[in-house]
């Protein structure tokens, strides 16, 4: 063996040893800060954002929340839970790979993230939780149903997985805390979820509403969710009870119920009272809730509110089915008739008017329906665009601009579809509208092949100049 070869061989062995040692000894992360990218040792290409609480000490085990954002925005997920993690000492990890799409890929990402976190930190195996928003929320539920090691789920803006095979089973007994905005298109689904879980599983669940649309809840609501998880963990004797903590939690619950009653929101108040009756079982507070609920349910106001709610739910569900069936008929036909465009314009106009000037309940319903139309048309429009059906994609994205008129991406997607279908003038008009609504990505335009025929268009050039 030559001298040069020997030296090279020895160096290779040396660097291999260094690599092995780096795997054996976990990397040190700054505490109380968010690390945007932690690469998984066990799976190349997988990474996650991470938060390690200030009080972390490897001498004891710590709870962890595995977070899933629908667009693989690891930092976004961690930041959403940051204040709760900081206050109650949770490790936080949000995948940079898991996103709406392949459930199989998401299981791979979740497995890689959990194994990496367990390798680096002293994790309490009885306190591993999942959380997510929208498609990430559905996946969090699926992961808990599949992996018995998951102790609880915080689901935001969506409930059960799309695949019934991934639903929780009769033996599932994890904790579930759901949140949804009253303007979220999945609001009714989320509100009905505790009843389903109570009847079909052993899952203990809670549902919290807030004023908002399809979005991550704010940090205060996430703190409430984590506090409920902590309280239930105490109730299950997994961690020691803390009377001060329980007293503060009881007071917060009382204030929540009182605020709903003061606002005339009797249905939510009664929902929270029922949860309180269960969660604070054996206390004077729970006894009082039982008595007040019995009185409420006898009152004419309660029966009136129940009828009103049921009528609204039936109306909303009927409209959703109508929209899906009508779109299906149009998309399965050979062409898009002019009457279809007129019908959707009239329908979205009526909903917008109801949203802006109707009663509180009707306004929220109109918000949800407009949101539903926008998401439905955007998802199907994107699929059609990818497969080259530009005319039908343009039809759907036009509906998106009517149902969600402030979203610049709707106008941009409309412009792409129109360009693909050969309607150059209309495409530039849509691009101009996108710019007026805040679209400002010159790189996205120049990287999009479908705009190739517009490169020499005077108006197109003027729009490009305005963008960064």
BAVEXLO-951863 format. One line per 2 residues: their letters; for each residue x, y, z negated of C-alpha. Coordinates in nm, 2 decimals, padded with zeros to 4 digits. Layout:
<atoms>
A	X,Y,Z  ...;
</atoms>
This chain:
<atoms>
XX	00.00,00.00,00.00  00.15,00.33,00.11;
XX	00.22,00.61,-00.14  -00.03,00.85,00.02;
XX	-00.30,00.58,00.02  -00.23,00.49,-00.34;
XX	-00.27,00.86,-00.45  -00.59,00.89,-00.25;
XX	-00.73,00.56,-00.41  -00.64,00.68,-00.76;
XX	-00.81,01.02,-00.70  -01.12,00.84,-00.58;
XX	-01.13,00.63,-00.89  -01.08,00.94,-01.10;
XX	-01.36,01.13,-00.94  -01.59,00.83,-00.97;
XX	-01.51,00.82,-01.34  -01.59,01.18,-01.37;
XX	-01.92,01.14,-01.19  -02.01,00.84,-01.42;
XX	-01.93,01.05,-01.72  -02.15,01.33,-01.60;
XX	-02.44,01.09,-01.58  -02.37,00.95,-01.93;
XX	-02.36,01.29,-02.10  -02.66,01.51,-02.03;
XX	-02.61,01.86,-01.89  -02.66,02.14,-02.15;
XX	-02.94,02.38,-02.07  -02.99,02.73,-02.21;
XX	-03.27,02.72,-02.47  -03.58,02.94,-02.45;
XX	-03.51,03.01,-02.08  -03.66,02.87,-01.75;
XX	-03.42,02.67,-01.53  -03.56,02.68,-01.18;
XX	-03.39,02.37,-01.04  -03.28,02.06,-01.23;
XX	-03.18,01.78,-00.98  -03.29,01.43,-01.08;
XX	-03.00,01.20,-01.14  -03.21,00.89,-01.06;
XX	-03.37,01.01,-00.73  -03.19,01.21,-00.47;
XX	-03.39,01.50,-00.33  -03.62,01.53,-00.64;
XX	-03.60,01.83,-00.87  -03.80,02.02,-01.12;
XX	-03.81,02.35,-01.32  -03.74,02.31,-01.69;
XX	-03.80,02.49,-02.02  -03.63,02.38,-02.34;
XX	-03.77,02.54,-02.66  -03.55,02.75,-02.88;
XX	-03.59,02.51,-03.17  -03.50,02.20,-02.97;
XX	-03.26,01.96,-03.16  -03.16,01.62,-03.03;
XX	-03.19,01.47,-03.38  -03.56,01.44,-03.35;
XX	-03.81,01.36,-03.07  -04.01,01.63,-02.89;
XX	-04.33,01.64,-02.69  -04.32,01.71,-02.32;
XX	-04.57,01.84,-02.06  -04.52,01.73,-01.71;
XX	-04.67,01.99,-01.48  -04.79,01.97,-01.12;
XX	-04.85,02.27,-00.90  -05.04,02.22,-00.57;
XX	-04.77,02.39,-00.37  -04.46,02.24,-00.55;
XX	-04.39,02.57,-00.72  -04.19,02.44,-01.02;
XX	-04.12,02.78,-01.18  -04.49,02.89,-01.15;
XX	-04.60,02.59,-01.34  -04.35,02.63,-01.62;
XX	-04.41,03.00,-01.65  -04.79,02.93,-01.69;
XX	-04.71,02.71,-01.99  -04.42,02.91,-02.12;
XX	-04.58,03.09,-02.42  -04.75,02.77,-02.53;
XX	-04.43,02.57,-02.51  -04.24,02.84,-02.69;
XX	-04.50,02.86,-02.97  -04.55,02.49,-03.03;
XX	-04.21,02.35,-02.93  -04.29,02.16,-02.61;
XX	-04.04,02.06,-02.34  -04.19,02.17,-02.01;
XX	-04.11,02.03,-01.66  -04.28,02.11,-01.33;
XX	-04.19,01.92,-01.01  -04.05,02.11,-00.71;
XX	-04.16,01.82,-00.49  -04.51,01.72,-00.60;
XX	-04.78,01.90,-00.39  -05.12,01.86,-00.22;
XX	-05.09,01.57,00.02  -04.95,01.23,-00.02;
XX	-05.04,01.08,-00.36  -04.77,00.81,-00.31;
XX	-04.51,01.08,-00.28  -04.64,01.26,-00.59;
XX	-04.61,00.94,-00.79  -04.25,00.91,-00.68;
XX	-04.19,01.27,-00.78  -04.36,01.23,-01.12;
XX	-04.16,00.91,-01.19  -03.83,01.07,-01.10;
XX	-03.91,01.38,-01.32  -04.01,01.18,-01.63;
XX	-03.72,00.94,-01.61  -03.48,01.24,-01.58;
XX	-03.63,01.43,-01.87  -03.62,01.11,-02.09;
XX	-03.25,01.06,-01.99  -03.16,01.42,-02.08;
XX	-03.37,01.48,-02.39  -03.51,01.30,-02.70;
XX	-03.87,01.27,-02.59  -04.15,01.17,-02.82;
XX	-04.30,00.87,-02.63  -04.63,00.91,-02.80;
XX	-04.66,01.28,-02.69  -04.61,01.28,-02.32;
XX	-04.87,01.50,-02.14  -04.95,01.60,-01.79;
XX	-05.10,01.92,-01.66  -05.18,02.07,-01.32;
XX	-05.38,02.31,-01.11  -05.62,02.22,-00.82;
XX	-05.47,01.92,-00.64  -05.21,01.91,-00.91;
XX	-05.48,01.88,-01.17  -05.64,01.58,-00.98;
XX	-05.30,01.42,-00.97  -05.24,01.47,-01.34;
XX	-05.56,01.28,-01.41  -05.46,01.00,-01.17;
XX	-05.12,00.97,-01.34  -05.28,00.95,-01.68;
XX	-05.52,00.68,-01.55  -05.23,00.48,-01.40;
XX	-04.96,00.52,-01.66  -05.07,00.43,-02.02;
XX	-04.78,00.63,-02.16  -04.96,00.96,-02.09;
XX	-05.13,01.08,-02.41  -05.33,01.37,-02.26;
XX	-05.40,01.59,-01.96  -05.46,01.96,-01.92;
XX	-05.65,02.00,-01.59  -05.71,02.34,-01.43;
XX	-05.95,02.40,-01.14  -06.02,02.04,-01.04;
XX	-06.11,01.72,-01.21  -06.11,01.36,-01.08;
XX	-05.88,01.23,-00.81  -06.01,01.21,-00.46;
XX	-05.94,00.83,-00.46  -06.19,00.65,-00.68;
XX	-05.93,00.38,-00.74  -05.73,00.63,-00.94;
XX	-06.02,00.73,-01.17  -05.98,00.66,-01.54;
XX	-06.11,00.32,-01.65  -06.33,00.20,-01.93;
XX	-06.02,00.15,-02.14  -05.86,00.49,-02.07;
XX	-05.83,00.67,-02.40  -05.61,00.98,-02.33;
XX	-05.71,01.33,-02.43  -05.84,01.57,-02.16;
XX	-05.88,01.95,-02.17  -06.03,02.10,-01.86;
XX	-06.04,02.47,-01.76  -06.21,02.64,-01.47;
XX	-06.31,02.99,-01.37  -06.68,03.06,-01.34;
XX	-06.61,03.17,-00.97  -06.41,02.85,-00.89;
XX	-06.57,02.63,-00.62  -06.49,02.33,-00.85;
XX	-06.66,02.49,-01.15  -06.97,02.26,-01.16;
XX	-06.75,01.95,-01.11  -06.54,02.05,-01.40;
XX	-06.83,02.14,-01.62  -06.99,01.80,-01.57;
XX	-06.66,01.61,-01.62  -06.68,01.57,-02.00;
XX	-07.02,01.39,-01.97  -06.87,01.15,-01.71;
XX	-06.57,01.08,-01.92  -06.78,01.03,-02.23;
XX	-07.01,00.78,-02.06  -06.75,00.59,-01.84;
XX	-06.43,00.60,-02.05  -06.29,00.63,-02.40;
XX	-06.13,00.97,-02.31  -06.19,01.25,-02.56;
XX	-06.25,01.57,-02.35  -06.31,01.94,-02.37;
XX	-06.41,02.20,-02.12  -06.33,02.57,-02.14;
XX	-06.46,02.83,-01.90  -06.31,03.17,-01.81;
XX	-06.39,03.46,-01.59  -06.20,03.40,-01.27;
XX	-06.17,03.21,-00.95  -05.96,02.91,-00.83;
XX	-05.64,03.00,-01.01  -05.40,02.90,-01.29;
XX	-05.55,03.02,-01.62  -05.36,03.29,-01.81;
XX	-05.12,03.21,-02.09  -05.37,03.27,-02.38;
XX	-05.61,03.00,-02.24  -05.32,02.76,-02.19;
XX	-05.22,02.82,-02.56  -05.58,02.73,-02.66;
XX	-05.55,02.41,-02.45  -05.23,02.31,-02.62;
XX	-05.37,02.39,-02.96  -05.66,02.16,-02.89;
XX	-05.42,01.88,-02.79  -05.22,01.94,-03.11;
XX	-05.53,01.93,-03.32  -05.65,01.60,-03.16;
XX	-05.30,01.46,-03.21  -05.34,01.54,-03.58;
XX	-05.69,01.39,-03.59  -05.53,01.07,-03.44;
XX	-05.27,01.06,-03.72  -04.99,01.07,-03.47;
XX	-04.84,01.39,-03.63  -04.90,01.52,-03.99;
XX	-05.20,01.74,-04.04  -05.15,02.11,-04.10;
XX	-05.43,02.27,-04.29  -05.32,02.63,-04.20;
XX	-05.31,02.54,-03.83  -05.65,02.37,-03.85;
XX	-05.80,02.67,-04.03  -05.68,02.91,-03.76;
XX	-05.81,02.68,-03.49  -06.15,02.66,-03.66;
XX	-06.16,03.04,-03.68  -06.08,03.07,-03.31;
XX	-06.36,02.83,-03.23  -06.61,03.02,-03.44;
XX	-06.51,03.35,-03.26  -06.54,03.19,-02.92;
XX	-06.90,03.06,-03.00  -06.99,03.40,-03.15;
XX	-06.86,03.59,-02.84  -07.07,03.36,-02.60;
XX	-07.38,03.42,-02.81  -07.33,03.79,-02.82;
XX	-07.29,03.79,-02.44  -07.61,03.60,-02.40;
XX	-07.43,03.30,-02.26  -07.63,03.04,-02.46;
XX	-07.54,02.74,-02.24  -07.16,02.79,-02.30;
XX	-07.21,02.86,-02.67  -07.41,02.54,-02.71;
XX	-07.14,02.35,-02.52  -06.87,02.48,-02.75;
XX	-07.08,02.41,-03.06  -07.11,02.04,-02.95;
XX	-06.74,02.01,-02.91  -06.68,02.18,-03.25;
XX	-06.93,01.93,-03.41  -06.71,01.65,-03.29;
XX	-06.37,01.80,-03.33  -06.41,01.93,-03.68;
XX	-06.60,01.62,-03.80  -06.63,01.60,-04.18;
XX	-06.60,01.98,-04.24  -06.86,02.23,-04.35;
XX	-06.81,02.40,-04.01  -06.91,02.08,-03.83;
XX	-07.22,02.04,-04.06  -07.32,02.39,-03.98;
XX	-07.28,02.33,-03.61  -07.51,02.02,-03.64;
XX	-07.78,02.23,-03.81  -07.76,02.52,-03.57;
XX	-07.77,02.29,-03.26  -08.08,02.12,-03.39;
XX	-08.25,02.46,-03.42  -08.13,02.58,-03.08;
XX	-08.25,02.27,-02.90  -08.61,02.32,-03.03;
XX	-08.63,02.68,-02.92  -08.81,02.80,-02.60;
XX	-08.50,03.00,-02.50  -08.30,02.69,-02.49;
XX	-08.54,02.50,-02.27  -08.57,02.81,-02.04;
XX	-08.19,02.84,-02.02  -08.16,02.46,-01.94;
XX	-08.42,02.48,-01.66  -08.25,02.79,-01.51;
XX	-07.91,02.61,-01.52  -08.04,02.29,-01.36;
XX	-08.21,02.49,-01.08  -07.90,02.68,-01.01;
XX	-07.69,02.36,-01.00  -07.93,02.19,-00.76;
XX	-07.93,02.50,-00.53  -07.56,02.52,-00.52;
XX	-07.51,02.15,-00.45  -07.77,02.17,-00.18;
XX	-07.59,02.46,-00.01  -07.26,02.28,-00.03;
XX	-07.40,01.97,00.14  -07.56,02.18,00.40;
XX	-07.23,02.36,00.49  -07.04,02.03,00.51;
XX	-07.31,01.87,00.73  -07.33,02.17,00.96;
XX	-06.96,02.19,01.00  -06.93,01.82,01.07;
XX	-07.20,01.85,01.35  -07.02,02.14,01.51;
XX	-06.67,01.98,01.49  -06.79,01.65,01.63;
XX	-06.96,01.82,01.93  -06.78,01.91,02.25;
XX	-06.77,02.28,02.20  -06.86,02.55,01.96;
XX	-07.19,02.73,02.05  -07.22,03.10,02.00;
XX	-07.52,03.04,01.77  -07.29,02.87,01.52;
XX	-07.07,03.17,01.49  -07.38,03.39,01.44;
XX	-07.52,03.15,01.18  -07.20,03.15,00.97;
XX	-07.17,03.53,01.00  -07.52,03.57,00.86;
XX	-07.47,03.31,00.59  -07.14,03.46,00.46;
XX	-07.29,03.81,00.47  -07.59,03.70,00.26;
XX	-07.35,03.54,00.01  -07.13,03.84,-00.01;
XX	-07.43,04.07,-00.07  -07.55,03.83,-00.35;
XX	-07.19,03.82,-00.49  -07.17,04.20,-00.51;
XX	-07.52,04.28,-00.63  -07.69,03.97,-00.77;
XX	-07.75,03.87,-01.13  -07.45,03.74,-01.32;
XX	-07.54,03.37,-01.26  -07.63,03.43,-00.89;
XX	-07.32,03.64,-00.84  -07.09,03.37,-00.98;
XX	-07.27,03.11,-00.77  -07.21,03.32,-00.46;
XX	-06.84,03.36,-00.55  -06.81,02.98,-00.58;
XX	-06.99,02.91,-00.25  -06.78,03.16,-00.06;
XX	-06.47,03.01,-00.22  -06.59,02.66,-00.12;
XX	-06.65,02.77,00.24  -06.31,02.93,00.27;
XX	-06.12,02.63,00.13  -06.32,02.38,00.33;
XX	-06.27,02.57,00.66  -05.90,02.65,00.59;
XX	-05.82,02.28,00.52  -06.00,02.15,00.83;
XX	-05.87,02.44,01.04  -05.51,02.37,00.95;
XX	-05.56,02.00,01.04  -05.71,02.10,01.38;
XX	-05.43,02.35,01.44  -05.16,02.09,01.37;
XX	-05.33,01.85,01.62  -05.36,02.11,01.90;
XX	-05.74,02.18,01.88  -05.69,02.55,01.88;
XX	-06.04,02.67,01.98  -06.21,02.48,01.70;
XX	-05.93,02.59,01.46  -05.99,02.95,01.56;
XX	-06.37,02.91,01.49  -06.29,02.78,01.14;
XX	-06.04,03.05,01.06  -06.28,03.31,01.17;
XX	-06.52,03.18,00.91  -06.24,03.21,00.66;
XX	-06.20,03.58,00.74  -06.57,03.62,00.67;
XX	-06.58,03.42,00.34  -06.25,03.55,00.21;
XX	-06.20,03.88,00.39  -05.91,04.00,00.17;
XX	-05.68,03.71,00.23  -05.41,03.80,00.49;
XX	-05.33,03.44,00.56  -05.68,03.38,00.70;
XX	-05.62,03.65,00.97  -05.27,03.52,01.04;
XX	-05.40,03.16,01.09  -05.68,03.30,01.31;
XX	-05.42,03.48,01.52  -05.21,03.16,01.56;
XX	-05.52,02.96,01.67  -05.63,03.23,01.92;
XX	-05.28,03.25,02.07  -05.28,02.87,02.11;
XX	-05.61,02.89,02.29  -05.48,03.15,02.53;
XX	-05.67,03.45,02.39  -05.38,03.69,02.36;
XX	-05.57,04.02,02.31  -05.79,03.87,02.03;
XX	-05.47,03.71,01.88  -05.30,04.05,01.85;
XX	-05.62,04.20,01.70  -05.61,03.93,01.43;
XX	-05.24,03.99,01.37  -05.32,04.36,01.32;
XX	-05.59,04.27,01.07  -05.34,04.04,00.89;
XX	-05.09,04.33,00.87  -05.36,04.56,00.74;
XX	-05.44,04.31,00.46  -05.09,04.27,00.34;
XX	-04.92,04.01,00.57  -04.56,04.12,00.61;
XX	-04.34,03.83,00.73  -04.16,03.90,01.05;
XX	-03.96,03.58,01.02  -04.29,03.37,01.01;
XX	-04.41,03.54,01.33  -04.08,03.50,01.52;
XX	-04.05,03.13,01.41  -04.40,03.04,01.54;
XX	-04.37,02.90,01.89  -04.74,02.96,01.97;
XX	-04.67,03.34,01.98  -04.42,03.29,02.26;
XX	-04.66,03.43,02.52  -04.70,03.75,02.32;
XX	-04.33,03.84,02.30  -04.36,04.10,02.58;
XX	-04.69,04.24,02.47  -04.66,04.61,02.38;
XX	-04.90,04.59,02.08  -04.73,04.27,01.95;
XX	-04.39,04.44,01.97  -04.53,04.74,01.77;
XX	-04.66,04.50,01.50  -04.32,04.33,01.47;
XX	-04.15,04.66,01.42  -04.38,04.74,01.12;
XX	-04.29,04.41,00.95  -03.99,04.33,00.74;
</atoms>
